Amino acid sequence: MSLVGLLETLSTITCAGSFIIWVSIGTLSKTDRSEKITQQIMTILCFGAAVSLFALYYTGGSIFGSANLARILAVVCIAVGISATMNIKGEEVQGEPNPHHLMKARKEREELESND
């Protein structure tokens, strides 16, 4: 098997693996431990896919019949790999109040004011 063929196969496997994990992330993240493991596996697969896609591009290979698609997919894999490290269980990451909490607080304040 040539280097280009090996890189095409590696790129396809790592992209497919990260896609499958991305689709089933909710199911795989039932506990905090499984969520962290899933996120780490997805990050490794995404960065592995990005490296193999860049290598595929620079060795003259193609994916889905396009040589330029390899670079685009590599950048997407990097973005997905970075986002895979974020918590999906609803921790406050923006530091801004949640609109639902604001509405609830406003209703409680209005009820208190109307009772006084």
Contacts in CASP RR format, 6 or more apart in sequence:
PFRMAT RR
TARGET T0000
AUTHOR 0000-0000-0000
METHOD contacts of the structure
MODEL  1
MSLVGLLETLSTITCAGSFIIWVSIGTLSKTDRSEKITQQIMTILCFGAA
VSLFALYYTGGSIFGSANLARILAVVCIAVGISATMNIKGEEVQGEPNPH
HLMKARKEREELESND
1 9 0 8 1.000
3 59 0 8 1.000
4 56 0 8 1.000
4 59 0 8 1.000
4 60 0 8 1.000
4 61 0 8 1.000
5 61 0 8 1.000
7 52 0 8 1.000
7 55 0 8 1.000
7 56 0 8 1.000
7 59 0 8 1.000
7 61 0 8 1.000
8 56 0 8 1.000
8 61 0 8 1.000
8 62 0 8 1.000
8 63 0 8 1.000
10 52 0 8 1.000
11 49 0 8 1.000
11 52 0 8 1.000
11 53 0 8 1.000
11 56 0 8 1.000
11 63 0 8 1.000
11 70 0 8 1.000
11 73 0 8 1.000
12 63 0 8 1.000
14 45 0 8 1.000
14 46 0 8 1.000
14 48 0 8 1.000
14 49 0 8 1.000
14 52 0 8 1.000
15 49 0 8 1.000
15 53 0 8 1.000
15 73 0 8 1.000
15 77 0 8 1.000
17 45 0 8 1.000
18 42 0 8 1.000
18 45 0 8 1.000
18 46 0 8 1.000
18 49 0 8 1.000
18 77 0 8 1.000
18 80 0 8 1.000
18 81 0 8 1.000
21 28 0 8 1.000
21 38 0 8 1.000
21 41 0 8 1.000
21 42 0 8 1.000
21 45 0 8 1.000
22 42 0 8 1.000
22 80 0 8 1.000
22 84 0 8 1.000
25 38 0 8 1.000
25 42 0 8 1.000
25 88 0 8 1.000
26 88 0 8 1.000
28 34 0 8 1.000
28 35 0 8 1.000
28 38 0 8 1.000
29 35 0 8 1.000
29 38 0 8 1.000
29 39 0 8 1.000
29 88 0 8 1.000
29 89 0 8 1.000
32 89 0 8 1.000
35 87 0 8 1.000
35 88 0 8 1.000
35 89 0 8 1.000
39 84 0 8 1.000
39 85 0 8 1.000
42 80 0 8 1.000
42 81 0 8 1.000
42 84 0 8 1.000
43 81 0 8 1.000
43 82 0 8 1.000
43 84 0 8 1.000
43 85 0 8 1.000
46 77 0 8 1.000
46 78 0 8 1.000
46 80 0 8 1.000
46 81 0 8 1.000
46 84 0 8 1.000
47 77 0 8 1.000
47 78 0 8 1.000
47 81 0 8 1.000
48 77 0 8 1.000
49 73 0 8 1.000
49 74 0 8 1.000
49 77 0 8 1.000
50 74 0 8 1.000
50 75 0 8 1.000
50 77 0 8 1.000
50 78 0 8 1.000
51 74 0 8 1.000
53 63 0 8 1.000
53 70 0 8 1.000
53 71 0 8 1.000
53 73 0 8 1.000
53 74 0 8 1.000
53 77 0 8 1.000
54 70 0 8 1.000
54 71 0 8 1.000
54 74 0 8 1.000
56 62 0 8 1.000
56 63 0 8 1.000
56 70 0 8 1.000
57 67 0 8 1.000
57 68 0 8 1.000
57 70 0 8 1.000
57 71 0 8 1.000
57 74 0 8 1.000
60 67 0 8 1.000
61 67 0 8 1.000
61 70 0 8 1.000
62 69 0 8 1.000
62 70 0 8 1.000
63 69 0 8 1.000
63 70 0 8 1.000
63 73 0 8 1.000
86 93 0 8 1.000
87 93 0 8 1.000
92 98 0 8 1.000
END
